[in-house]
């Protein structure tokens, strides 16, 4: 008989790119180590709320494709993010809610029609070791996936009866539910080298609807549509960059940095996506349309304070880096 204090499920189809993500690598940029962690911190936090976890408990980040797991014992789980629905033994259920997966049942997480990443969580999180205080996968540190590869993990759980007694199934309140389409609005403040752009290029940066390149990753994505002209061909020293920095390389095609991006770069930093919108970068799929809107730093701070205050009414320990 299986140990009733362990609930095991195994991926029978791990999808295209599925990794374990949780606490990011904060405080190590001086070592050249990026933030990493969940590409969409907000979706991770909301998924964890559904099962009563802390905001950054480890979860499976499933990118673009569907995935399937099979349960050996009961598990209290939830799916949030880009997936619209899940299938339990072939029966369709909406995502954005938690439920008990019974022993021998199969869960299939649908490939997202819009957006890019979904998060599968279980009560108690996914057991895994930490590195530098983080519980997330960063590919250069784990070139072969190491212990973070999503395949056959033991997930802490209980028997079905215990789950029903101690945990209540939840659904995301309407005001917190995220829906994704094919068009995204990302607000930004001017970057340190914004003034290096030609005046017309500064206007085009906002006026143009950009298309996310077919070649992208957690490190970043090209925004295609036109080439931005610089005032001259001046060079800059390699300087600090962050998730959400938009660089302009010599080709003139803007490049938007993601959560796994390097810590320094030598291309002009023409814009910085504001903190309140940065989690949306993790949901940009190839072909998505992006509109950029410039705001002032004071407005960016106000938007962040307002958003984080609302989110902490639901999940008090949430962080948006």
C-alpha positions as a printed Julia matrix, in Angstrom:
321×3 Matrix{Float64}:
   0.0    0.0     0.0
   1.3    3.45   -0.87
   2.4    5.8     1.89
  -0.68   7.99    2.57
   1.52  11.02    3.23
   2.91  11.0    -0.28
   0.88  11.83   -3.34
   2.77  10.97   -6.49
   1.98  12.02  -10.0
   4.14  11.55  -13.04
   4.29  13.27  -16.38
   3.25  10.95  -19.16
   3.7   13.87  -21.55
   5.88  16.72  -20.29
   5.13  18.97  -23.24
   7.64  21.04  -25.17
   9.42  22.94  -22.39
   8.35  22.21  -18.82
  10.53  23.2   -15.88
  10.23  23.76  -12.15
  10.05  27.42  -11.16
   9.63  29.09   -7.79
  11.82  31.51   -5.84
  14.04  33.42   -8.29
  17.76  34.16   -7.92
  17.45  37.48   -6.14
  20.51  39.4    -4.99
  23.14  37.79   -7.21
  23.37  40.15  -10.18
  26.89  41.14   -9.1
  27.85  37.53   -9.92
  26.3   37.8   -13.38
  23.32  35.69  -12.32
  19.95  36.92  -13.63
  16.68  36.91  -11.76
  15.24  33.85  -13.58
  12.29  32.26  -11.71
   8.77  32.18  -13.12
   8.44  34.01  -16.43
   5.0   35.17  -15.25
   5.28  35.74  -11.51
   1.65  36.78  -11.2
   0.23  33.61  -12.74
   2.48  31.52  -10.47
   1.26  33.39   -7.38
  -2.4   33.06   -8.35
  -1.99  29.34   -9.04
  -0.41  28.89   -5.61
  -3.24  30.8    -3.94
  -5.7   28.3    -5.34
  -4.14  25.51   -3.26
  -3.25  27.6    -0.21
   0.48  27.88   -0.93
   2.83  30.79   -0.49
   3.16  32.87   -3.65
   6.51  31.45   -4.74
   6.09  27.78   -3.93
   7.67  25.67   -6.63
   5.46  24.77   -9.58
   5.71  23.4   -13.1
   5.96  26.07  -15.79
   4.54  24.62  -19.02
   5.38  26.52  -22.21
   3.15  26.68  -25.31
   2.3   22.96  -25.44
  -0.1   20.65  -23.64
   1.09  18.34  -20.85
  -0.33  15.28  -19.15
   0.14  13.74  -15.71
  -1.08  10.53  -14.13
  -1.79  10.33  -10.38
  -0.82   7.36   -8.21
  -2.51   8.85   -5.14
  -4.81  11.78   -4.5
  -3.36  15.25   -5.08
  -4.75  18.73   -4.48
  -3.71  20.73   -7.53
  -4.49  23.81   -9.61
  -3.66  25.23  -13.01
  -3.47  28.94  -13.82
  -1.89  31.11  -16.47
  -2.42  30.76  -20.21
  -4.36  27.46  -20.31
  -8.11  27.92  -20.75
  -9.05  24.48  -19.5
  -7.86  21.07  -18.31
  -9.15  17.56  -18.94
  -9.65  15.13  -16.05
 -10.03  11.66  -17.5
 -11.16  13.4   -20.68
 -13.78  15.59  -18.98
 -13.25  19.29  -19.59
 -12.85  21.57  -16.57
 -12.02  25.29  -16.5
  -8.54  26.37  -15.46
  -8.15  29.01  -12.75
  -9.51  26.77  -10.0
  -8.25  24.03   -7.69
  -9.49  20.47   -7.42
  -8.59  17.05   -6.07
  -7.05  14.71   -8.6
  -8.04  11.22   -7.48
  -5.81   8.18   -7.5
  -5.36   6.77  -11.03
  -6.92   9.8   -12.67
  -5.22  11.55  -15.57
  -4.94  15.31  -15.93
  -4.23  16.95  -19.27
  -3.41  20.65  -19.37
  -4.55  22.1   -22.67
  -2.1   23.94  -24.9
  -2.9   27.65  -24.66
  -4.69  29.28  -27.56
  -3.41  32.67  -26.4
  -0.59  33.54  -24.08
   2.41  31.31  -23.59
   2.82  29.73  -20.14
   0.68  27.79  -17.68
   1.48  26.82  -14.09
   0.66  23.51  -12.44
   0.85  23.61   -8.63
   0.16  21.15   -5.84
  -0.47  21.85   -2.17
   2.86  22.08   -0.39
   4.81  22.72   -3.58
   7.22  20.45   -5.41
  10.13  19.05   -3.37
  13.43  20.23   -4.8
  16.79  21.48   -3.59
  17.76  25.15   -3.53
  20.74  26.89   -5.04
  21.76  30.33   -3.75
  18.38  30.52   -2.02
  16.44  29.93   -5.25
  14.18  27.04   -6.15
  14.02  27.75   -9.88
  15.51  26.36  -13.06
  18.06  28.49  -14.88
  19.31  26.62  -17.95
  23.02  27.63  -17.84
  23.23  26.29  -14.28
  21.23  23.18  -15.12
  22.25  22.32  -18.71
  20.78  18.84  -18.42
  17.85  19.84  -16.25
  19.49  18.39  -13.12
  16.99  17.91  -10.28
  14.73  20.55  -11.78
  13.61  18.62  -14.84
   9.86  18.11  -14.68
   9.54  14.35  -14.86
   8.18  12.01  -12.22
   8.38  14.27   -9.18
   6.95  13.31   -5.83
   4.43  15.95   -4.84
   3.64  16.37   -1.16
   0.03  15.52   -0.45
  -2.43  13.44    1.53
  -5.17  10.9     1.09
  -8.34  11.94   -0.72
 -10.4   12.08    2.5
  -7.77  14.16    4.28
  -7.62  16.56    1.35
 -11.39  17.04    1.38
 -11.31  17.68    5.11
  -8.41  20.12    5.24
  -8.45  21.95    1.92
 -11.26  23.76    0.24
 -11.39  24.0    -3.52
 -11.06  27.55   -4.76
 -11.77  29.54   -7.88
 -10.03  32.79   -8.75
 -12.29  35.79   -8.08
 -13.28  37.54  -11.29
 -11.22  40.63  -10.51
  -8.05  38.51  -10.28
  -8.63  36.11  -13.17
  -6.19  36.64  -16.04
  -7.17  36.25  -19.67
  -4.79  36.6   -22.57
  -5.38  37.5   -26.19
  -3.15  38.1   -29.18
  -2.58  41.78  -28.37
  -0.64  43.14  -25.38
  -0.15  46.64  -24.01
   3.18  47.14  -22.26
   3.87  50.46  -20.61
   7.43  51.75  -20.34
   9.56  54.56  -19.03
  12.37  56.04  -21.11
  15.64  54.14  -20.84
  19.03  55.76  -20.2
  19.78  55.95  -23.94
  16.25  56.8   -25.11
  17.46  60.21  -26.29
  19.88  58.48  -28.69
  16.89  57.59  -30.86
  15.99  59.9   -33.71
  12.92  62.0   -32.87
  10.87  60.09  -35.43
  12.06  56.78  -33.97
  10.93  57.87  -30.51
   7.47  58.45  -31.96
   7.49  55.17  -33.9
   8.39  53.2   -30.76
   4.97  54.09  -29.36
   2.96  54.34  -32.57
   4.0   51.02  -34.08
   2.26  47.72  -33.3
   5.17  45.32  -32.89
   5.15  41.6   -33.6
   6.91  39.12  -31.32
   9.54  37.22  -33.31
   9.29  33.5   -34.02
  12.68  33.14  -32.37
  12.44  33.89  -28.68
  13.03  32.4   -25.27
  12.97  33.23  -21.57
  16.07  35.35  -22.28
  14.23  37.71  -24.59
  12.38  38.34  -27.83
  12.8   40.53  -30.88
  10.0   43.0   -31.61
   9.62  43.07  -35.37
   7.93  45.67  -37.52
  10.42  48.36  -38.45
  14.0   49.45  -37.81
  14.59  52.29  -35.4
  17.13  54.92  -36.37
  19.7   56.26  -33.92
  20.95  59.86  -34.0
  24.52  58.66  -34.59
  26.66  55.55  -34.34
  28.09  56.31  -30.91
  29.2   53.35  -28.78
  28.39  52.72  -25.14
  30.13  50.79  -22.41
  28.57  47.57  -21.26
  26.01  48.57  -18.63
  23.37  47.05  -16.38
  20.21  45.63  -17.94
  17.17  44.04  -16.31
  14.08  42.01  -17.21
  11.92  44.38  -19.23
  14.81  46.38  -20.7
  14.35  47.12  -24.4
  17.66  47.36  -26.22
  18.27  48.67  -29.72
  21.08  46.76  -31.48
  22.73  48.04  -34.68
  20.04  46.36  -36.8
  17.5   48.79  -35.32
  15.15  45.93  -34.33
  14.2   46.33  -30.65
  14.99  43.44  -28.33
  12.91  42.92  -25.17
  14.75  41.18  -22.34
  13.01  38.47  -20.31
  13.52  36.92  -16.89
  16.58  34.85  -17.92
  18.35  37.75  -19.64
  21.96  38.64  -18.96
  22.82  41.25  -16.32
  24.83  43.58  -18.58
  24.64  44.61  -22.21
  26.31  46.95  -24.66
  23.34  48.04  -26.77
  21.44  51.28  -26.09
  18.71  50.8   -23.47
  15.91  52.75  -25.07
  13.06  51.73  -22.73
  12.23  49.83  -19.55
   8.89  48.01  -19.16
   7.31  49.1   -15.89
   7.24  46.76  -12.92
   3.43  46.48  -12.93
   3.44  45.07  -16.49
   6.63  43.01  -16.47
   4.95  39.68  -15.71
   3.16  39.93  -19.08
   6.47  39.44  -20.89
   6.28  35.8   -19.86
   3.03  35.4   -21.8
   4.27  36.79  -25.13
   4.13  34.02  -27.71
   5.59  34.14  -31.23
   3.35  36.23  -33.45
   1.7   38.16  -30.61
   1.17  41.88  -31.16
   2.63  44.39  -28.72
   1.76  48.06  -28.3
   4.2   50.12  -26.25
   3.02  53.15  -24.27
   5.37  55.61  -22.61
   4.56  56.91  -19.16
   6.47  58.93  -16.61
   8.32  57.31  -13.67
   5.93  58.79  -11.09
   2.97  57.18  -12.87
   4.86  53.88  -13.09
   5.36  53.91   -9.32
   1.7   54.74   -8.72
   0.53  51.89  -10.96
   2.8   49.41   -9.21
   1.72  50.44   -5.71
  -1.95  50.22   -6.7
  -1.55  46.81   -8.36
   0.51  45.21   -5.61
  -1.88  46.51   -2.93
  -4.82  44.85   -4.7
  -2.93  41.59   -5.23
  -1.83  41.4    -1.6
  -5.44  41.48   -0.48
  -5.61  38.02   -2.05
  -2.03  36.7    -1.74
  -0.23  38.73    0.97
   3.32  37.59    0.16
   3.22  38.16   -3.59
   6.19  39.9    -5.21
   6.5   41.35   -8.69
  10.17  41.97   -9.53
